[in-house]
Amino acid sequence: MNTDEDAELIHKAKDTAVQYLKDKYKLNVEITYAKKRFPTYVKSKVDINGNVIGRAEEDFTISVNYETQETSDFAISPELEKVLIENGTYPNTNSLDK
């Protein structure tokens, strides 16, 4: 894959992450880092970091599969966790407790 193809995959993955966080958690975010870390034959994911616009301490990481546009590996800072709890949009973690 060439650099232009990688840039297109990363751009689309970033758009997917922004829309997912807006739809699911009602967040307006900015992406601060995005990278396709492995060759396509190893892993089809883009790793993304970002934060709520204007609130650098409310940050997150998320991965997007650039073939399916599915999100995974969502992790958030304690500051963002507090905001999601207050907004009533904190992810259900009951299945993680088992």
Summary of the structure (lengths in Angstrom):
residues: 98
radius of gyration: 14.1
end to end distance: 40.7
largest distance: 43.8
contacts: 249
relative contact order: 0.16
helix: 38%
strand: 33%
